Amino acid sequence: MQKAKAIELDVAVVDGVELSGSWNRMFEPRAISEYDIAVLDETTAIPGAESLGYCYQCGKCTAVCPVDTVGDYSPRKIFRRTQLGVSLVDSPDLWLCTTCRNCLRVCPKEVNMIQIMPAVRERAVLDGKAPDELLTAFENTARYGNPIGESPRKRAEWAKTAGVMVPVMAQKKSPVDVLWFVECYPAYHPRGKQASVALARLLNALNVDFGILGNEEKCAGDSQRMAGERGLFEMLAEHNIKMLSKYTFNHIVVTDPHAYNAFLHEYPKLGGDWPVQHYTQYLAERLSALSFVRSIPRRITFHDPCYLGRHNGEYDAPRRLLTALPGVELVEMGHCRETSYCCGGGGGGMWLDSFTRDYTSERLSEKRVREAIEYGADILAVTCPYEVPRFEDAVKSTGNAGKLAVMDIAELLAYSVGLTDEYAAN
C-alpha cells in the first residue's frame, strides 16, 4: 500500500501570482482515493457496517468516547486505522466499544457504531476470532440460558428469601397485571438478588398483581446480540416469546435496561410485542402510593445506564424516585444524563474485562467511581444489574472501600419505605 503523495506543480498561477515548488501544493486537492482503501471497502460491505465509510474525520466522537478517556479509541480513530489497511475484523478495536451510543449522539454524519459493531463482530464470531472470555459467556448462555453458567433450575431460588409472595406464572395459572421479567444477574448474582428481593417487596407493598416466569425465563440476550451473536439472541428471544405467550398479562416490567431495549426494539420484530417499562418508570408512576418512614441523610449521585438513558431517553424516572427519598441530597456528576459515562459493561463489555485490561489504563467503572468520589457522594445509585458488581469492584480497586456505597434504587426505596432493615451506607 502506498501513502498519498502531495501534488506539486512546477508553476501554479493563482489570481495572477506565480507560485512554484512546495508553495503551490495547497491549491491542488490531495485525493483520498490515493490510499488503498480495499480493507475499508471490505468492512463497509458488511451489511450494517456501511456507515463507517461516512466518517469525515471531524473528531467530535473522540471528545465524547468514554473508552478514549482510558485508552486510544474512537470511531474516528477506527475509521482512520481501517482506511490505512488495518482490518477491523482482526483488530482489538472491534471488542473495545461498549456500544454506549455517545458517539452517535454527536456525529454529524451518523456513523452508527450501534449497527457497525454488532455487524462486524458477527463476522468475527463466525470466523472464530472472538475473545475466549466472550465465547465462554456465549457458551454459558446457550447451554444454561444465562451468561453466568448457573443452573436454570435455580433461576427463581432468590424468591425464597424475599419474605413475600413472588408468584411463578406456571404455578399461579391465572392472569396477572404485570409480568416481571427478572433477567440473569438479578436472579443469580448475590447483589442482584438483593435488589430483586427489594423490588419484590415494593411490588407487594403496592399490591401489584404480578408474576415471574421463573425457570421458564432465559436471558433476554441483548448484550449477546450487541457482542456479535445474533443467532444466539434470536434463539433466546424466540424461547422467551414462546413462554410469555403462554400467559395473560397487561404489560411487562423489566429490571435490566438491556432487556428493556430488547423488548422495546428487537422482540417486536420476532413477534413479541407487549407494552414494557423499566422498573423505575413503573415505580415513578406510583410514588404517591409509597409511604416513606425512614430518612436517608446521605449525599447520593446517580449513574445513568447507557441503555436506559442515551439508547431509550429515560433520565427522569430514576431521579424522581431518588428525590422522593427523605433526607437525600441528590448531586449530579459532571457527566450525567446525555453525557453520562459508561460503566463498561455494555456491548459484551461485561465479559471482556480481562481482554480490555491490555488496551486501557483503567476500567471505565473505576473512572466513574473516581468521579462520584470527586463530587462528594456517599452513595452511587444505579438501576442496571451490571452496575452494582462492576462499581463495587471498582470502589475496592481504586482504594475507596468504605467511602462510597453502591446501591440499586430499589434497595434504597425498600429501606426508606421500611421493607428492609438496613442499607449499605447506614
N, C-alpha and C positions, 0 to 999 in steps of 0.2 A: 504494500500500500504506500503510495507517495503522498507526501504532505502537499498542501495547497501552495502554489507558487504565485507570488505577487506579480502583477503585470506592470512592467515598466516600458514606456515608450522612449525612443531616442529623444524625441521632442514632442511636447504637447502644447497646444495653443489654447489658453483659457482666457476668455474675454480679452483677446488681443495680446496677451502676455505669453511669451515663450518660456516653457518650463522644461528642463531636461533632467535626465537621470532620476534619482530617487525622489525628487521633489514632485514628480507628476503621478506617482503611484496612487495617491489618494483620490485621484479623479477618475479612476477606472474601477469597475466592480471586480471584487475577488469572489468568484462564484463558488458557492458551497459544493457545487457538483464536481469540483476538482478533487474532493475527497472520495475515497472508495467507500460508499455508503451501503455496500451489499449487506453487511451484518445488520444495519439499521432497517433496511428493507425487509430482511428475513423476519425481524421482530415485529414490525408493523403489519406484516402479512398474516400474523396470528389473529384470528377472529377475537375481537375485544381489545386488542392492543394497538389498534390503528392510531389512536390519538397521541401516542408517544411521538409520532412524527410531526405533530403540530407545534412542538416547542420552538420558540424563537429566542430562547436564552435571556429572558428579561431578568431572571433571578428572584422573582417575588416568592417563589416556593422555598428557596433556600433560607429566606429570612424567617419562615414560619415552620419549617420542618423540624419536629422535635428530635428526630434522630441526628440531624446535623448539629444540634447543640451538644451531643455527646460523641460525635464522630465526624465523618466527611461524607455527607449524604444529602441528596435532594433529587426530585425529578429532573431538574436542570442538569445536575451532575450525571445522573443516569443516562440522560439523552446524549450528553457530550461523550461519555465513555463508549456508548453504543455506536455513536457516529464515528468514533475513531477506531472501531473494529472489535470492541470487547463484547462478546456475546452475553446478553443478559441471562439467557438460559443457564450458562455456566458460571455466572458471576455471583459472589456472595451478596451483591446488591439486591438480588432478587428476594432474599429472605429477611432483609433488614426492615423493610417497610411494614409498619403496623396498621396500614390502611386507616389512619386516623382522620383523613379527609381534610386536613388543614390546608394542604397544598391546593386542592381543588377549589377551596373557598376563595382563594386569591388569584387563581390562574386566569389571565385574560384570554387564553387560547383553549381553555377547558381540556387540558391534558389530564385525563381521568385515570389516576392511579388505582381507583376503586374497581375499575374494569381491567386495566392493564395488568396489574399484579396477579390477580387470580387466573387470568388467561395464560400468561407466560409461565406461572407456577404449575398450572395444569400440564403444560407441555413438559416441564422439567420432571414432574412426578411420573408422567408416562415414560420418560426416558430414564427413570431410575436415579435422578440426580438430587432428590430432596435430602436434607439433613437427617441423620439417623434418629435424633430425638423426636423430630416431627413425624417420621414414619412410625415410631412407636406409638404416638398419640393416635395416628390413623388406625393402626392395627388394633389398639385397645378399643377404639370406638366401634370398629367393625365387629369385633368379637363380643364385646360386653355391653355396647350401647352407651359407653361413656369413655372419655379420653384418659381417665384416671386408672382404668383397669380393674374397677371394683365389680363385684358380682351383681348382676341385675336383680337378684332376689333381695338384695339389701337396700334397694333404692328407696323404699318407704320406711326403713327402720328408724330414721330420725324422728318420725312422727310419734313413736312410742315414748319419747322423752318430752313431748310437748306439754303434757298435762292437761290438754284439751282435746276435743274431738277433731280428728283430721280424717274426714270420710274418704275412702278409696272408692272410686266410681264402680268398679266391678262388684264390690260388696254392698254399696248403697242401693244400686239398682233402681234409682229414681232420678228424675230431672233435677238439676241444680241451676241456680242463677249464674254462678261463677265457676268456671273450670280453671283451677290454678295450675299452671304449667311450671313445675318447680325448677327443673333443669339439674345439671350434674353436680356442680360444685356446691350448690345449696343442699343437695341430697347426700353428698359423700364427704366433703371436706369438713373437718371439725369446726372451723369458724363459720363456714357456710351453713352448717346445720344449726348453729346458734342463732343466726339471722332467720332461718326458716322457722324455728320454734317461736321467735319473737313475732314474726308475721302471722303465724297460725293463731297465736293468742290475740293479736289485734283483730283478725277476721272474726274470731269467736266473740270478742268483746263488742264488735259492731253487729253481731247477729247476722252475719253474711251466710247465706245458703251456698256453700261451696263444696267442691270435691277435687281430688287429685287423681291422676292416672296410676300412681304408684308404680308397680313393676311393669306396667304396660307402656310406660313412658321411656323414650330413648332421647339421647342428646338432640337438640334442635338442629345442630350441625352447621350453623352459620359460620363459625370460625374455621371449620374444616373446609368449607366452600371457599372462603377467602384465602386459605392457605394452599389451594390448588386441587382439592379433592372433591370436585363437583359430583362425581359418581357416587361417592360415599354420602354426600349431602342429600342427593336425591333419594337414595335408599332409606336414609333416616327420616326424611320428610314424608315419604310415602308410607312408612310404618306409622309415624305419629298421626298422620291424617287419617289413616285407616282406624287407628284406635280411637281418636277423637270422634270420628263419625259414628261410632257405636252408641254414643251418648247424647242426651239432650241437655243443652245449656244455652244461656243467653250470650255470654261473652267470655273471653279468655283473659286472665290476668297472669302476667309473667314476672318472674323475679329478675331475669337476666336481660339487659339491653340487647345482647346479641340475639337472643331468642325473640325479643320484641321486633328487631329488624327483620328476622326471618319470617315471622308470622305476618308482619305488615307488608313485606315486599316480595318475598320469594314463595311462600307457601300458597298464596292465591294462584300463582302460575301453574301449580300442580294440583289444583282443585281444593285446597284447604283455605277457604275464605271465611273467616269469622271476625267479628269485632274484637279488637285486642287492646289492652292497656298495660303499661308498665305499672308495677305495684304502687309507685309514688304518685302516679296520675290517679289511680283508683282511690288511694287514701286521701289525697289532697281534696277530692270532691266530697269527702265525708269527715272533714276536720271538725265540723260543728258537733258531730256525734261522739267525739272523743273527749273524755273528761280527764284533764291533767291534774295529778295530785302530788307530783314531785318536781322540784326545781332542779335544773342542771346549770349551776352557776359556772359555766365554762366558756372559753373563747373557742368557737368552732369555725372551721373553714370547710368548704365543700369542693370536692373534686368532680367536675363534670365528666361523666363517661362519654367517650367519643361516639358510641353507638346510640346513646340516648340524646346527646346534645347535637354535635355537628351533623351526624347522619340523619337524625329524625326531629331536630328542632325543639326538643323539650328541655328547657332550662328552668322554668318557673316552679313546676310541681315540687321538686325536692326542696327548693328554697322556702316555699310556703309551709312545708312540714317543719323545717328547721326553725323558722322564725316563730312558729306557734309554740315551740317548747319554752316553758317558763324558765327564766334565768339565763337563757343562752344569749351570747353576743356573737352574731354572725359576721365574720370578716371575710372579705373576698381577697383571694390571692391576685397577684398581678396578671397571671394567666388564668382567666376564668371565662365561663360561657363560651362564646365562639372561638376565643383564643386559648382555651384550656390546653395544658399539656396532656400528653397521652401517658397512660400508666405502663405502656409497653406490651400489654397482653393481647391486643387485637391482631387480626390477620395471621393468627398462628403464633404470635409472639409469646403467648402464654407457655408454649412448649419449646421455645428456642433460646432461653437464657444462656445456656452453655455455648451455643453457636454464636450469639451476638456478642458475647464477652470478648471475643477475639477481635472485634471490629469497633468497639466503643470504649470510651474512657470510664463510663459508669452506666448502670441501668437507668432507664427513664424513671422507674419507680423511685430510685434514690434521689434523682434530681427533683422530683415532685415533693418528696418528703422534706428535702432541704428548703424548698420554697415555703412549705407550710410552717416549718420552724422559723423561718425568716419573718413571717408575718405574725408570729407570736401565738400560734394556735395551740390549744391544749388537746383538741380532738380533730382528726381529719375524718370527715363524714363521707361515706361512699354509698353507692346504690348499685354496684355491679359486683357479682360474686368473684370475679377475677381479682378485684382490687384489695380486699381485706388481706388475703395471704401475701400478695405482692408488696403492699405497703408495710405490713407488719414485718416482713423480712427486711425491707429497706430501712425501717426505723432501727433495727438491730445493726445492720451492716454499716450504717452511717454514724453509729455511736450515739444515737438519740434514744436509746431504751429508757423508759421512764419519763421522757419529756413529751412524747406525743402518743396518744392512743388513736387507733384506727377503728371506727365503728360504722356498721351499717345503720342507715337511718331507721330501719325497722327496730333495731336494738334500742336506739335512743328513744323512740316513741314508746316502745313497750315499757321501758323503765319509767318514763315520765307519767304514763297512764297508770302505773302501779301493777303491771303484769309480770315484771321480773324484779328481782331484789337488788340487783347491782348492775353497774356498767363499768367499762374498763378504766374510766378516768375518775372514779369516785374517791 
